[in-house]
Amino acid sequence: MRRNLKHYLNDQCSRVLRNLPYPIKQKAKGFPPISSTDHKSIMAVLCSHKQFLEGLWSLWSWMRYLSPIMSAVLLFDGKVTSEQKKLFQKLFPGGSLLELDTFLAGRPLPFYLKRFILGNWTGKKFAAVFELQKDFDVLYSDCDVIAFSNPDEIIDSIKFNRSAYLHDTVAYPLDPWLFRRAEKEGIPVSNHFNSGLIYVPKGEMRESLLESMLGDWQSDFNTHFSEQTLFSTLLDWKSSIPLPQQRYVLSWQGVWIFQKDLNCRDLVCRHYTGPMRHRMYLSAYPFLLNQIKAEKLDSSRA
């Protein structure tokens, strides 16, 4: 009874904390600009209309390390305002701000992928990455993933042309229908695959395999894990690698209100999923701002 009450109270506190209007979000508007030139590789972050500032935080945190080799792309699930467009162009000169619906409408999507988009709430995310990887090497990140240091392992993946993904130590349930379909194709599927951060070399996800997976898919088969199961199936399982879980982190450390959080200094990045979202605002964002201040100070002394 006490344990259940403890979980309930913590869940309620976490829900309140992650939905507070944190003023620190606005600090993204003052970030130093990062020019984005044309590259064969892109850094793509997805955000909703309400998460626009979070999208800027995430994309900026990655691009300060990857701008020499990747172009900046923000996938926006909504209608972009003129103010948002101006802010994006200020922070990422030469970058691409893509309205997700407009982008997908301009692509020759097969009927089974259109059906998946309509039937699964993460379908647009999957379709966007699938379409982008036809033309580019793609590093995809959810907007609640923040980078703190140079992603050496991802840079190695780009160099050696192999896919990589965020490893979830807590195994999640696979989509049973898609899992059975992957078994028929002779493809092992990892239930430790997390699609919050994925690197996909150009053309690795084959349309012929996607058709085999989704050709007769129906929304009746829909689950919360359909999109992650699809990603895990379509990446080349013979060469795809999980990123080191001690450096590329999806952790529940700090989920309790009074529990000590992980030190951002020790991480390359962290995925702040729903129950951990308040830690992104309370720990990750302040850490990133302190990094910016320190870099400005070092620059002024040079």
Residue frames relative to the residue before (quaternion, step in Angstrom):
aa qw qx qy qz dx dy dz
M 1.0000 0.0000 0.0000 0.0000 0.00 0.00 0.00
R 0.6632 0.4962 -0.3002 0.4732 3.59 0.93 -0.94
R 0.6477 0.5266 -0.3170 0.4503 3.56 0.99 -0.91
N 0.6556 0.5066 -0.3089 0.4670 3.59 0.95 -0.86
L 0.6493 0.5096 -0.3133 0.4697 3.58 1.00 -0.81
K 0.6260 0.5401 -0.3278 0.4572 3.57 1.04 -0.83
H 0.6663 0.4911 -0.2976 0.4756 3.60 0.91 -0.91
Y 0.6536 0.5255 -0.3175 0.4426 3.56 0.93 -0.90
L 0.6838 0.4827 -0.2914 0.4632 3.59 0.84 -0.95
N 0.6527 0.5067 -0.3214 0.4625 3.58 0.99 -0.80
D 0.6312 0.5313 -0.3298 0.4588 3.59 1.01 -0.81
Q 0.6668 0.4963 -0.3081 0.4627 3.57 0.93 -0.87
C 0.6520 0.5058 -0.3146 0.4690 3.60 0.97 -0.82
S 0.6526 0.5154 -0.3111 0.4600 3.58 0.97 -0.87
R 0.6361 0.5321 -0.3258 0.4541 3.57 1.01 -0.81
V 0.6565 0.4933 -0.3061 0.4815 3.57 0.98 -0.82
L 0.6782 0.5197 -0.2937 0.4285 3.57 0.87 -0.99
R 0.7210 0.4486 -0.2786 0.4487 3.59 0.85 -0.87
N 0.7089 0.4355 -0.2661 0.4868 3.60 1.23 -0.26
L 0.4179 0.6942 -0.4820 0.3333 3.58 1.22 0.23
P 0.4734 -0.6771 0.4783 0.2978 3.63 -1.08 0.62
Y 0.1233 -0.8497 0.5096 0.0558 3.57 0.48 1.22
P 0.4108 -0.7250 0.4958 0.2447 3.62 -0.63 1.08
I 0.5691 0.6247 -0.3829 0.3732 3.59 1.13 -0.59
K 0.5277 0.6320 -0.4155 0.3867 3.60 1.14 -0.46
Q 0.6492 0.5579 -0.3084 0.4149 3.56 1.03 -0.86
K 0.5330 0.6560 -0.3962 0.3586 3.59 1.20 -0.46
A 0.5293 0.6388 -0.4072 0.3822 3.59 1.18 -0.44
K 0.5967 0.5992 -0.3564 0.3974 3.58 1.11 -0.65
G 0.7335 0.4136 -0.2273 0.4891 3.59 1.19 -0.49
F 0.3555 0.7472 -0.4965 0.2622 3.59 1.22 0.23
P 0.5356 -0.5877 0.4827 0.3671 3.60 -1.12 0.56
P 0.4954 -0.6741 0.4482 0.3151 3.63 -0.88 0.82
I 0.1717 -0.7492 0.6320 0.0989 3.53 -1.21 0.67
S 0.3352 -0.7607 0.5203 0.1955 3.58 -0.44 1.19
S 0.1757 -0.7774 0.5995 0.0742 3.54 -1.02 0.87
T 0.0845 -0.7986 0.5956 0.0178 3.57 -0.50 1.20
D 0.6522 -0.5307 0.3691 0.3960 3.57 -1.25 0.30
H 0.0595 0.7665 -0.6358 0.0683 3.53 -0.91 1.03
K 0.5526 -0.5934 0.4549 0.3682 3.56 -1.23 0.27
S 0.6992 0.3778 -0.2476 0.5542 3.58 1.33 -0.16
I 0.1336 -0.7975 0.5845 0.0675 3.59 -1.08 0.72
M 0.2856 -0.6937 0.6344 0.1866 3.51 -1.31 0.59
A 0.0208 -0.8354 0.5467 -0.0518 3.58 -0.36 1.26
V 0.0651 -0.7799 0.6225 0.0015 3.56 -0.84 1.07
L 0.2456 -0.7729 0.5721 0.1221 3.57 -0.98 0.88
C 0.0892 0.7829 -0.6132 0.0557 3.56 -1.00 0.86
S 0.4353 -0.6499 0.5486 0.2952 3.54 -1.28 0.36
H 0.7207 -0.4088 0.3147 0.4630 3.58 -1.30 0.03
K 0.6968 0.4690 -0.2706 0.4705 3.58 0.95 -0.88
Q 0.7217 0.4354 -0.2359 0.4837 3.58 1.18 -0.50
F 0.2589 0.8116 -0.5009 0.1530 3.61 1.20 0.29
L 0.6848 0.4722 -0.2982 0.4681 3.60 0.83 -0.91
E 0.6178 0.5270 -0.3430 0.4722 3.60 1.04 -0.72
G 0.6202 0.5459 -0.3333 0.4541 3.56 1.08 -0.74
L 0.6485 0.5100 -0.3107 0.4720 3.58 1.03 -0.80
W 0.6216 0.5401 -0.3360 0.4572 3.58 0.98 -0.85
S 0.6988 0.4785 -0.2792 0.4526 3.57 0.78 -1.05
L 0.6855 0.4881 -0.2950 0.4526 3.59 0.79 -1.01
W 0.6578 0.5064 -0.3163 0.4592 3.59 0.94 -0.85
S 0.6440 0.5357 -0.3309 0.4345 3.59 0.95 -0.86
W 0.6817 0.4627 -0.2822 0.4914 3.59 1.08 -0.68
M 0.7033 0.5097 -0.2854 0.4050 3.56 0.83 -0.99
R 0.5772 0.5807 -0.4042 0.4077 3.62 1.07 -0.44
Y 0.7012 0.3939 -0.2654 0.5317 3.59 1.25 -0.32
L 0.7911 0.3867 -0.1541 0.4481 3.57 0.97 -0.87
S 0.4203 0.7417 -0.4542 0.2586 3.63 1.22 -0.11
P 0.6246 0.5400 -0.3784 0.4185 3.68 0.99 -0.50
I 0.7989 0.2828 -0.1373 0.5127 3.62 1.14 -0.52
M 0.7753 0.2952 -0.1584 0.5353 3.61 1.23 -0.24
S 0.3740 -0.6921 0.5726 0.2307 3.54 -1.22 0.62
A 0.4519 -0.7062 0.4853 0.2481 3.57 -1.10 0.76
V 0.0223 0.7792 -0.6246 0.0475 3.55 -0.93 0.99
L 0.0830 -0.7634 0.6385 0.0521 3.57 -0.93 0.94
L 0.2127 -0.7643 0.6017 0.0919 3.54 -0.68 1.19
F 0.1148 -0.8325 0.5420 -0.0041 3.55 -0.45 1.27
D 0.2193 -0.7856 0.5690 0.1048 3.56 -0.56 1.18
G 0.6655 0.4096 -0.3266 0.5316 3.55 0.27 1.32
K 0.5890 -0.5409 0.4510 0.3964 3.54 -1.30 -0.34
V 0.3647 -0.7555 0.5069 0.1981 3.58 -0.62 1.16
T 0.3133 -0.7272 0.5789 0.1946 3.58 -0.96 0.89
S 0.6375 -0.5247 0.3904 0.4073 3.57 -1.24 0.36
E 0.6235 0.5408 -0.3369 0.4531 3.59 1.07 -0.72
Q 0.6593 0.4982 -0.3052 0.4733 3.59 0.95 -0.85
K 0.6392 0.5322 -0.3229 0.4516 3.57 0.99 -0.82
K 0.6591 0.5094 -0.3022 0.4635 3.59 0.95 -0.90
L 0.6558 0.5075 -0.3114 0.4641 3.57 0.97 -0.86
F 0.6486 0.5134 -0.3247 0.4585 3.57 0.93 -0.86
Q 0.6790 0.4925 -0.2914 0.4599 3.59 0.88 -0.92
K 0.6106 0.5453 -0.3412 0.4620 3.57 1.15 -0.62
L 0.7349 0.4255 -0.2330 0.4739 3.58 0.90 -0.93
F 0.8040 0.1626 -0.0567 0.5692 3.59 1.06 -0.78
P 0.1024 -0.8187 0.5630 0.0471 3.62 0.42 1.16
G 0.7978 0.2363 -0.2020 0.5166 3.56 -0.75 1.06
G 0.5433 0.6237 -0.3980 0.3968 3.59 1.28 -0.10
S 0.4142 -0.7050 0.5259 0.2343 3.57 -1.33 0.19
L 0.1176 -0.7558 0.6426 0.0444 3.54 -0.86 1.08
L 0.0475 -0.8433 0.5338 -0.0406 3.56 -0.27 1.29
E 0.3337 -0.6868 0.6063 0.2223 3.55 -0.90 0.94
L 0.4942 -0.7176 0.4068 0.2745 3.54 -0.59 1.19
D 0.6764 0.4941 -0.3052 0.4529 3.59 0.86 -0.93
T 0.6598 0.5049 -0.3055 0.4653 3.58 0.96 -0.87
F 0.6389 0.5311 -0.3229 0.4533 3.56 0.96 -0.88
L 0.7089 0.4580 -0.2692 0.4638 3.59 0.80 -1.01
A 0.6228 0.5471 -0.3399 0.4442 3.58 1.08 -0.70
G 0.6928 0.4747 -0.2675 0.4723 3.57 1.16 -0.56
R 0.6289 0.5218 -0.3332 0.4703 3.57 1.28 0.02
P 0.4629 -0.6864 0.4814 0.2877 3.64 -1.04 0.70
L 0.0192 -0.8495 0.5269 -0.0171 3.56 0.49 1.21
P 0.4487 -0.6642 0.5180 0.2988 3.61 -0.96 0.77
F 0.6699 -0.5444 0.3288 0.3830 3.56 -1.14 0.63
Y 0.6675 0.5152 -0.3188 0.4329 3.61 0.95 -0.81
L 0.6391 0.4934 -0.3360 0.4850 3.60 1.12 -0.56
K 0.6083 0.5327 -0.3480 0.4744 3.60 1.05 -0.68
R 0.6480 0.5170 -0.3139 0.4630 3.56 1.01 -0.85
F 0.6439 0.5125 -0.3209 0.4688 3.59 1.02 -0.78
I 0.6203 0.5430 -0.3363 0.4553 3.60 1.00 -0.79
L 0.6965 0.4681 -0.2713 0.4714 3.58 0.92 -0.90
G 0.7639 0.4266 -0.2018 0.4402 3.58 1.05 -0.73
N 0.7621 0.3027 -0.1707 0.5463 3.59 1.23 -0.30
W 0.4841 -0.7130 0.4228 0.2802 3.59 -0.75 1.01
T 0.7059 0.3864 -0.2693 0.5290 3.62 1.21 -0.33
G 0.3509 0.7836 -0.4602 0.2259 3.58 1.28 0.14
K 0.6503 0.5230 -0.3259 0.4444 3.59 0.98 -0.81
K 0.6145 0.5407 -0.3408 0.4625 3.58 1.05 -0.74
F 0.6712 0.4872 -0.3053 0.4679 3.57 0.83 -0.96
A 0.6755 0.5091 -0.3011 0.4403 3.58 0.85 -0.98
A 0.6356 0.5369 -0.3326 0.4440 3.61 1.01 -0.81
V 0.6755 0.4717 -0.2955 0.4836 3.59 0.88 -0.92
F 0.6361 0.5361 -0.3288 0.4471 3.58 0.96 -0.85
E 0.6924 0.4662 -0.2798 0.4744 3.59 0.92 -0.88
L 0.6537 0.5207 -0.3224 0.4445 3.60 0.93 -0.83
Q 0.6822 0.4994 -0.3056 0.4379 3.60 0.95 -0.82
K 0.5054 0.6155 -0.4381 0.4168 3.58 1.23 -0.01
D 0.7831 0.3295 -0.1401 0.5085 3.57 1.13 -0.73
F 0.8051 0.1876 -0.0636 0.5591 3.60 1.17 -0.56
D 0.4656 -0.5124 0.6001 0.4007 3.47 -1.45 0.03
V 0.1213 -0.8345 0.5373 0.0124 3.60 -0.75 1.04
L 0.0928 -0.7101 0.6932 0.0815 3.51 -1.01 0.94
Y 0.1037 -0.8106 0.5762 0.0162 3.56 -0.49 1.23
S 0.0000 0.7886 -0.6147 0.0150 3.56 -1.08 0.82
D 0.4336 -0.6200 0.5813 0.2996 3.54 -1.15 0.68
C 0.5737 -0.6261 0.4021 0.3425 3.58 -1.15 0.51
D 0.6547 0.4676 -0.3332 0.4917 3.60 1.25 0.00
V 0.5287 0.5390 -0.4458 0.4810 3.55 1.17 0.73
I 0.0797 -0.8080 0.5837 -0.0083 3.58 -0.70 1.14
A 0.2785 -0.7643 0.5639 0.1425 3.58 -0.94 0.97
F 0.1906 -0.8133 0.5466 0.0593 3.57 -0.98 0.93
S 0.8030 0.0685 -0.0289 0.5913 3.58 1.17 -0.44
N 0.7306 -0.4557 0.2840 0.4218 3.55 -1.31 0.30
P 0.3204 -0.7755 0.5135 0.1797 3.63 -0.69 1.06
D 0.1494 -0.8482 0.5027 0.0741 3.58 0.48 1.22
E 0.6706 0.5132 -0.3111 0.4360 3.58 0.92 -0.87
I 0.6363 0.5033 -0.3307 0.4821 3.59 1.06 -0.66
I 0.6293 0.5216 -0.3302 0.4721 3.58 0.99 -0.79
D 0.6296 0.5120 -0.3285 0.4833 3.59 1.06 -0.70
S 0.6310 0.5321 -0.3345 0.4548 3.60 1.01 -0.78
I 0.6295 0.5144 -0.3266 0.4822 3.58 1.04 -0.77
K 0.6628 0.5265 -0.2969 0.4420 3.55 0.92 -0.97
F 0.7850 0.3247 -0.1600 0.5028 3.59 0.90 -0.94
N 0.4331 -0.7521 0.4236 0.2595 3.58 1.31 0.30
R 0.5148 0.6078 -0.4452 0.4090 3.56 0.80 1.03
S 0.4898 -0.6779 0.4676 0.2861 3.56 -0.99 0.81
A 0.0790 -0.7827 0.6170 0.0207 3.55 -1.25 0.54
Y 0.0746 -0.8100 0.5816 0.0047 3.55 -1.15 0.56
L 0.5736 -0.5772 0.4663 0.3470 3.51 -1.35 0.37
H 0.3028 -0.7671 0.5461 0.1468 3.55 -0.81 1.08
D 0.1890 -0.7624 0.6124 0.0901 3.56 -0.87 1.04
T 0.3724 -0.7606 0.4858 0.2163 3.58 -0.48 1.19
V 0.6752 0.4224 -0.2804 0.5357 3.58 1.19 -0.55
A 0.3446 -0.7630 0.5085 0.2011 3.57 -0.41 1.19
Y 0.2322 -0.7802 0.5676 0.1234 3.59 -0.86 0.96
P 0.5854 -0.5684 0.4190 0.3984 3.63 -1.15 0.36
L 0.3796 -0.7046 0.5495 0.2399 3.57 -0.92 0.87
D 0.5507 -0.5467 0.4941 0.3921 3.54 -1.25 0.40
P 0.3964 -0.7721 0.4315 0.2461 3.63 -0.36 1.17
W 0.6550 0.5112 -0.3279 0.4495 3.60 0.97 -0.79
L 0.6964 0.4576 -0.2723 0.4812 3.59 0.87 -0.94
F 0.6016 0.5565 -0.3556 0.4493 3.58 1.11 -0.65
R 0.6558 0.4972 -0.3109 0.4754 3.59 0.94 -0.86
R 0.6389 0.5194 -0.3227 0.4668 3.56 1.04 -0.75
A 0.6381 0.5132 -0.3236 0.4742 3.60 1.02 -0.78
E 0.6143 0.5458 -0.3440 0.4543 3.60 1.05 -0.74
K 0.6392 0.5231 -0.3240 0.4612 3.58 0.99 -0.81
E 0.6867 0.4583 -0.2699 0.4955 3.57 1.14 -0.68
G 0.4669 -0.6989 0.4293 0.3306 3.59 1.28 -0.09
I 0.5116 0.6471 -0.4058 0.3935 3.57 1.19 0.57
P 0.3273 -0.7316 0.5578 0.2155 3.62 -0.74 0.99
V 0.1729 -0.7854 0.5900 0.0721 3.57 -0.99 0.86
S 0.3198 -0.7661 0.5309 0.1699 3.56 -0.84 1.00
N 0.2656 -0.7566 0.5731 0.1689 3.57 -0.90 0.90
H 0.5834 0.5208 -0.3902 0.4860 3.57 1.27 0.46
F 0.4563 0.6865 -0.4353 0.3619 3.55 1.32 0.16
N 0.0522 -0.7821 0.6206 0.0217 3.58 -0.88 0.99
S 0.3154 -0.7994 0.4898 0.1468 3.55 -0.67 1.12
G 0.3837 0.7211 -0.4910 0.3028 3.60 1.18 0.41
L 0.7788 0.0662 -0.0329 0.6229 3.57 1.25 -0.49
I 0.1267 0.7913 -0.5793 0.1489 3.57 -0.59 1.21
Y 0.1427 -0.7384 0.6452 0.1344 3.55 -1.13 0.66
V 0.0500 -0.8051 0.5902 -0.0304 3.56 -0.75 1.15
P 0.3361 -0.7305 0.5549 0.2133 3.63 -0.58 1.07
K 0.6591 -0.5347 0.3586 0.3886 3.55 -1.15 0.66
G 0.8678 0.1395 -0.1203 0.4616 3.54 -0.92 1.03
E 0.4276 0.7282 -0.4645 0.2665 3.60 1.19 0.06
M 0.7044 0.3999 -0.2675 0.5220 3.61 1.00 -0.74
R 0.2365 -0.8258 0.5041 0.0892 3.56 -0.35 1.32
E 0.4977 -0.6742 0.4630 0.2886 3.56 -0.96 0.90
S 0.6051 0.5628 -0.3622 0.4312 3.60 1.06 -0.65
L 0.6670 0.4748 -0.3011 0.4889 3.58 1.02 -0.78
L 0.6182 0.5382 -0.3477 0.4552 3.59 1.02 -0.74
E 0.6441 0.5126 -0.3237 0.4664 3.59 0.98 -0.78
S 0.6327 0.5237 -0.3294 0.4657 3.58 1.02 -0.75
M 0.6867 0.4850 -0.2746 0.4666 3.57 1.06 -0.77
L 0.8260 0.2697 -0.0911 0.4864 3.58 0.86 -0.99
G 0.3815 0.7789 -0.4534 0.2053 3.59 1.24 -0.16
D 0.8002 0.1582 -0.0873 0.5719 3.61 0.97 -0.80
W 0.2920 0.7628 -0.5165 0.2570 3.58 1.20 0.60
Q 0.0865 -0.7769 0.6222 0.0419 3.56 -1.11 0.78
S 0.6215 -0.5707 0.3824 0.3767 3.58 -1.15 0.56
D 0.5238 0.6262 -0.4138 0.4027 3.61 1.22 -0.31
F 0.6797 0.4859 -0.2811 0.4721 3.59 1.19 -0.58
N 0.4153 0.7755 -0.4118 0.2377 3.56 1.35 -0.17
T 0.0527 0.7674 -0.6388 0.0172 3.57 -1.11 0.79
H 0.6737 -0.4872 0.3736 0.4113 3.54 -1.32 0.18
F 0.7485 0.4116 -0.2010 0.4794 3.59 1.17 -0.60
S 0.3083 0.7807 -0.4980 0.2177 3.60 1.21 0.32
E 0.6957 0.4941 -0.2816 0.4389 3.57 0.78 -1.04
Q 0.6648 0.4904 -0.3148 0.4673 3.63 0.93 -0.84
T 0.6319 0.5248 -0.3284 0.4663 3.57 1.02 -0.76
L 0.6406 0.5237 -0.3188 0.4624 3.58 1.01 -0.79
F 0.6484 0.5134 -0.3217 0.4611 3.58 0.87 -0.92
S 0.6719 0.5082 -0.2981 0.4488 3.56 0.86 -0.97
T 0.6584 0.5137 -0.2993 0.4616 3.57 1.09 -0.74
L 0.7527 0.4489 -0.2273 0.4245 3.57 0.84 -0.97
L 0.5897 0.5298 -0.3927 0.4661 3.60 1.16 -0.34
D 0.5641 -0.6167 0.4294 0.3423 3.57 -1.09 0.71
W 0.3001 -0.8097 0.4773 0.1630 3.59 -0.15 1.28
K 0.6004 0.5808 -0.3615 0.4141 3.60 1.20 -0.42
S 0.7987 0.2590 -0.1353 0.5261 3.60 1.11 -0.60
S 0.5308 0.6486 -0.4086 0.3616 3.61 1.20 -0.38
I 0.1324 -0.8176 0.5585 0.0454 3.59 -0.92 0.90
P 0.4206 -0.6505 0.5547 0.3036 3.58 -1.13 0.59
L 0.4511 -0.6726 0.5097 0.2905 3.58 -0.94 0.83
P 0.6249 -0.5694 0.3634 0.3916 3.64 -1.00 0.74
Q 0.3989 -0.7855 0.4262 0.2054 3.56 -0.46 1.24
Q 0.6167 0.5329 -0.3617 0.4526 3.60 1.21 -0.26
R 0.7310 0.3899 -0.2178 0.5159 3.60 1.25 -0.38
Y 0.7241 0.2470 -0.1601 0.6237 3.55 1.16 -0.68
V 0.0411 -0.9077 0.4117 -0.0700 3.47 0.21 1.40
L 0.0083 0.6943 -0.7192 -0.0246 3.45 -1.26 0.80
S 0.1559 0.8240 -0.5111 0.1884 3.55 -0.05 1.31
W 0.3902 -0.7022 0.5476 0.2339 3.54 -1.24 0.59
Q 0.3766 0.7199 -0.4932 0.3110 3.56 1.28 0.18
G 0.7809 0.2693 -0.2256 0.5165 3.57 -0.67 1.12
V 0.4314 0.7082 -0.4683 0.3051 3.60 1.24 0.06
W 0.6453 0.4704 -0.3155 0.5126 3.56 1.17 -0.60
I 0.6100 -0.6197 0.3563 0.3419 3.55 -0.90 0.96
F 0.7934 0.2892 -0.1445 0.5158 3.59 0.87 -0.91
Q 0.4594 0.6773 -0.4475 0.3605 3.58 1.25 0.36
K 0.5216 -0.6317 0.4693 0.3296 3.59 -1.03 0.75
D 0.3542 -0.7452 0.5307 0.1940 3.55 -0.92 0.95
L 0.5999 -0.5279 0.4447 0.4046 3.56 -1.32 0.22
N 0.4505 -0.6669 0.5230 0.2809 3.56 -1.19 0.59
C 0.4437 -0.7183 0.4741 0.2498 3.58 -0.61 1.16
R 0.5652 0.6270 -0.3730 0.3851 3.57 1.15 -0.61
D 0.7020 0.4795 -0.2603 0.4576 3.59 1.13 -0.62
L 0.6927 0.5018 -0.2442 0.4569 3.58 1.28 -0.22
V 0.4299 -0.6154 0.5777 0.3204 3.53 -1.31 0.36
C 0.7701 -0.1725 0.1334 0.5995 3.56 0.95 -0.88
R 0.1376 -0.7702 0.6126 0.1122 3.52 -1.33 0.19
H 0.3174 -0.7231 0.5873 0.1771 3.52 -1.12 0.83
Y 0.1671 -0.8097 0.5598 0.0547 3.56 -0.44 1.27
T 0.1241 -0.8234 0.5526 0.0340 3.55 0.25 1.30
G 0.8306 -0.3378 0.1460 0.4179 3.56 -1.32 0.45
P 0.7444 0.4007 -0.2502 0.4720 3.62 0.57 -1.06
M 0.7055 0.4395 -0.2517 0.4957 3.61 1.25 -0.43
R 0.3930 0.7825 -0.4417 0.1955 3.60 1.28 -0.18
H 0.6238 0.5545 -0.3525 0.4232 3.58 1.01 -0.73
R 0.6108 0.5510 -0.3542 0.4448 3.59 1.14 -0.57
M 0.5782 0.5715 -0.3771 0.4437 3.58 1.14 -0.51
Y 0.7048 0.4474 -0.2581 0.4862 3.57 0.94 -0.90
L 0.7469 0.4364 -0.2190 0.4514 3.57 0.97 -0.89
S 0.7859 0.2898 -0.1486 0.5257 3.61 1.11 -0.60
A 0.7355 0.4536 -0.2570 0.4328 3.58 0.66 -1.13
Y 0.6844 0.4896 -0.3010 0.4486 3.59 0.80 -0.97
P 0.6635 0.4782 -0.3278 0.4728 3.66 0.84 -0.80
F 0.6251 0.5355 -0.3455 0.4506 3.60 1.01 -0.75
L 0.6625 0.5049 -0.3029 0.4630 3.57 0.95 -0.89
L 0.6410 0.5166 -0.3256 0.4650 3.59 0.98 -0.79
N 0.6443 0.5109 -0.3194 0.4710 3.59 1.01 -0.77
Q 0.6100 0.5369 -0.3477 0.4677 3.58 1.08 -0.66
I 0.6526 0.5174 -0.3111 0.4579 3.58 0.95 -0.90
K 0.6515 0.5155 -0.3103 0.4622 3.57 0.95 -0.90
A 0.6624 0.5093 -0.3051 0.4569 3.57 0.96 -0.89
E 0.6492 0.5132 -0.3148 0.4648 3.58 1.02 -0.79
K 0.6411 0.5139 -0.3234 0.4694 3.59 1.02 -0.77
L 0.6461 0.5233 -0.3098 0.4613 3.56 1.04 -0.83
D 0.6536 0.5033 -0.3097 0.4728 3.57 0.95 -0.87
S 0.6489 0.5293 -0.3106 0.4498 3.57 1.04 -0.84
S 0.6715 0.5011 -0.2992 0.4565 3.58 1.00 -0.83
R 0.6614 0.5070 -0.2983 0.4653 3.57 1.18 -0.58
A 0.5910 0.6122 -0.3586 0.3839 3.55 1.20 -0.60
